[in-house]
């Protein structure tokens, strides 16, 4: 996936890349509606080879949304644009664990 810093995905302006994983990329983003920073996980629709991957993405978001714990980030929104599916979640400043 290309570096999308500076672009918008829906109401979110991508500010910097935070990490990359098997399913997609996570960016620090600014929610232009609520004016807060979020971690925005993106998966390109072109990378979704089948319905199973889409369901996996939704299962991940739903499972995380059910958890309420001080050590687990909150899920704010799951959505999609013509190019991406995304999960907007709480952004917590800190250092990398890797």
DAHUVEN-V212911 format. One record per pair of residues at least 12 apart in sequence whose C-alpha atoms are under 8 Angstrom apart, sorted by the first residue. I is the first residue (numbers start at 0). J is the second residue. D is the distance in whole Angstrom. If there is no record, write none. Layout:
# DAHUVEN-V212911
i=I j=J d=D
i=I j=J d=D
This chain:
# DAHUVEN-V212911
i=0 j=23 d=8
i=0 j=24 d=8
i=0 j=43 d=7
i=2 j=16 d=8
i=4 j=16 d=7
i=8 j=80 d=7
i=8 j=83 d=8
i=9 j=80 d=7
i=10 j=30 d=6
i=10 j=31 d=6
i=10 j=32 d=7
i=11 j=28 d=6
i=11 j=29 d=5
i=11 j=30 d=5
i=11 j=31 d=6
i=12 j=28 d=5
i=12 j=29 d=5
i=12 j=30 d=7
i=12 j=31 d=7
i=13 j=26 d=6
i=13 j=27 d=6
i=13 j=28 d=4
i=13 j=29 d=7
i=14 j=26 d=7
i=14 j=27 d=5
i=14 j=28 d=5
i=14 j=29 d=7
i=15 j=27 d=5
i=15 j=28 d=7
i=22 j=42 d=6
i=23 j=40 d=7
i=23 j=41 d=5
i=23 j=42 d=5
i=23 j=43 d=7
i=24 j=40 d=6
i=24 j=41 d=5
i=24 j=42 d=7
i=25 j=38 d=6
i=25 j=39 d=5
i=25 j=40 d=4
i=25 j=41 d=6
i=26 j=38 d=6
i=26 j=39 d=5
i=26 j=40 d=6
i=26 j=41 d=8
i=27 j=39 d=6
i=27 j=90 d=7
i=36 j=89 d=8
i=36 j=90 d=6
i=37 j=87 d=6
i=37 j=88 d=6
i=37 j=89 d=5
i=37 j=90 d=5
i=38 j=87 d=6
i=38 j=88 d=5
i=38 j=89 d=6
i=38 j=90 d=5
i=39 j=85 d=7
i=39 j=86 d=6
i=39 j=87 d=5
i=39 j=88 d=6
i=40 j=85 d=5
i=40 j=86 d=5
i=40 j=87 d=7
i=41 j=83 d=6
i=41 j=84 d=6
i=41 j=85 d=5
i=41 j=86 d=7
i=42 j=83 d=6
i=42 j=84 d=5
i=42 j=85 d=6
i=43 j=82 d=6
i=43 j=83 d=5
i=43 j=84 d=7
i=44 j=81 d=8
i=44 j=82 d=6
i=44 j=83 d=5
i=44 j=84 d=7
i=45 j=82 d=8
i=60 j=74 d=7
i=60 j=77 d=7
i=60 j=86 d=7
i=72 j=88 d=7
i=72 j=89 d=5
i=72 j=90 d=7
i=72 j=91 d=8
i=73 j=88 d=6
i=73 j=89 d=5
i=74 j=86 d=7
i=74 j=87 d=6
i=74 j=88 d=4
i=74 j=89 d=6
i=75 j=87 d=5
i=75 j=88 d=5
i=75 j=89 d=7
i=76 j=88 d=7
